[in-house]
Each structure stands twice: as structure tokens, then as C-alpha cells.
Amino acid sequence: GAVVSQHPSRVICKSGTSVKIECRSLDFQATTMFWYRQFPKQSLMLMATSNEGSKATYEQGVEKDKFLINHASLTLSTLTVTSAHPEDSSFYICSARDRIGRDRVYEQYFGPGTRLTVT
Amino acid sequence: AQTVTQSQPEMSVQEAETVTLSCTYDTSESDYYLFWYKQPPSRQMILVIRQEAYKQQNATENRFSVNFQKAAKSFSLKISDSQLGDAAMYFCAYSLIISNFGNEKLTFGTGTRLTIIP
């Protein structure tokens, strides 16, 4: 099956610094990738939709200048948390949509997630 | 806006028994997809089963089956012969279908934590 990787799996950074999270589709091309945020014992909340070669579409309430998303190729999207603060500590999950659909279904494949801790 | 509701924060079932997880949703659309995802302690999201709204037949995947009631906007998951490996957080999700581009973004419910009792 299709595999999506995320790097790093865990990261600890100091308040005020920036951290970049990579999301890669390993064996398929993904024209669209999604970034989610999950707080402990809560559901996944969509942050933004990333389309290859164009600007990301952010959900209401998500600061686009704080959460920078770049989707430069069909296999890589990056999320950069700028000037991180302790309240940004969370579990970040990406998913990638397979370019080739079957029966109108474009499968979404999830990465293993990145745990960000801001001290 | 579409919403997905899971009214059971926690459920438990004896190993080898059957359990049903509930999910309701709200939408004004007629063409959409519904999903059940499993999130084990590893936090990796795993697709369990998918249902296309235009199909009347309930989807099944081995021990997993759904009861899709479109008029009632209900989408429950039945797990038969529960196994220890089924212990996880289960999320119900909704996705709109947009023309030829396939699935739109997923809207998730709040999840149900399933415990399997040996």
C-alpha cells in the first residue's frame, strides 16, 4: 500500500524558534496533502490543504503566517511552525491524496505524525 | 458546514464478542463518503472501512461492517469477534465529493476509545 513518511517523529524546540516538519509520499505522487493537528485525547483538526505548485488553503482560525506550508513537489510538503510557543505543542499529522483515483475515490494516506514540544 | 458526532467517548467489549460504535453526521449534500479510521497507541491513522453515500449496500471488510442509514444520517461500525489488536481510538469521518477531483477534506468526529477485555 501507499506509504507516507513524516520527519522528524519527535522534536523539542525552544520558545521563539522555528521548526520544520516534512511530509513525503514514498511510492506515489500526491497533488494534494493535508495537515492536521491533534491535541491529547482529541480529534484531528484540519489546519490546511496543500496543493502542489500553489498556495495552501488554510482553515478558519489557522494563522498562515505562523504555520507556513510549502508543497514544492508531488512527493513533498513541509509545515514550518514559526516563532513557536508552548501552546503550539501538539501532534501534527499529514496525509497525502493519491493522484490516481479509482471509482472516484482518491485515497488519503496518513503519515505517522510528529510530536512537537515547545519549551 | 458538515459535522460528525460520536456520542460514545469510551466503549469496552469482551474479547471475541461484538461491539457497535455509533456515529451521526449532518450534511445537506447527497453525494459524499463516510469513513471509519482506527488510531492505535502508535498514533498512526488506519482506514478501517469506507462507505459511498450513493451505494445502498452496507460496506463490509472482514470482521468490520457498517450500518449506513442515509435518511437518519447514521453510520455505525460493527466489530465482530473482537480481538485484542482492535483496541484503539476509532474516528468516524465525512468527506464531500467534488466533481472529478475526488475526495475533499475529511471532517472527523471526536472519537470513541475502544477497550478489549481479555
Interface residues (C-beta under 8 A of the other chain):
Chain A: F34 Q38 Q42 S43 L44 M45 L46 T49 F91 I93 S95 R97 G101 R104 V105 Y106 E107 Q108 F110 P112 G113
Chain B: Y33 S42 R43 Q44 M45 I46 L47 R50 E52 F91 I97 N100 F101 G102 N103 K105 L106 T107 F108 G109 T110 G111
